[in-house]
Every structure is written in C-alpha cells, then in structure tokens.
Amino acid sequence: MAGTESAWDFVTDDFLLLPFLNRIRRPDGSIPHFQLVLDSTNLTGSAVKRSILAWQVMD
C-alpha cells in the first residue's frame, strides 16, 4: 500500500513531478512516454519520503 501511495503522491505533487517532466520534455514541448522507479521511506505504513532511483524515456 505504501508503494502505491508513494507513486500517487509523486504524480499529484507539482513540486516533485514538474521538474522531472521539464527534464524529459522534448524540444517541441511534448512529454514522451516514460518509466520511473521510485524509492520511498516508510513510517508506520505510510510513505514519507520519495525519490527517483531510475527513469527511462520511451522513444
């Protein structure tokens, strides 16, 4: 459950998501399909800290 919460928190938090999207944005402004591997630190079953471990842009 904490992993799902961590992923949801990442995609719904502009402070976390927008810098990543800006990094992978194509010159024409579009966002390509991508995959992320997220890490989360859990405290009593809730994700409290998230970070990107790896990512891949799909061409």
N, C-alpha and C positions, 0 to 999 in steps of 0.2 A: 504494500500500500504506500509506503514512504517513497518508493521509486516513482510511482505514478504521480504522486503529489509533487515531487521534485520536478518532473517533466512539465506538469501543468503550470507550476509556479514560474518556470523558465519562460514558457511561451506566452504567458499572460502578464509578464513584468517587462515593461518597455525599457527599464534601466538595464536589464540583463539581455533582452532579445535584440534591441535595435543596434547596439554596437556590433554584434555578430552579423546581423543582416547587412549592415553597411560595409562590413569587411568582405562579404561574398558577393555583393551587388555587382552586376555586370555593367559594362560601360553604357549600355542602352537603358539602364535603370531597372531592369528586370531582376528578379530574385530566382536563381536556379533551384532545382530540387536539391536537397541536401540530407545528410545523415549526421546525427550527433551522438556522442557517447558522453553522458553526464555523470558526474560524481556528486554524491550527496552525503553529508554528515547527518546522522540521525540522532535524535534525542527523544527518548521515550516514544518511539514510533512515528515521529514527525520529522520531516526533512527540514533542517535549519540552515544548511549552508550548501550552495550549489556551485559547481564549476564545470567548465567544459574540459574533458580529458582529450577528446579527439573529434575531428569533424571531417567530412568528405563532401565535396561538391560533385553532383552527378551531371555530367555533360550530355 
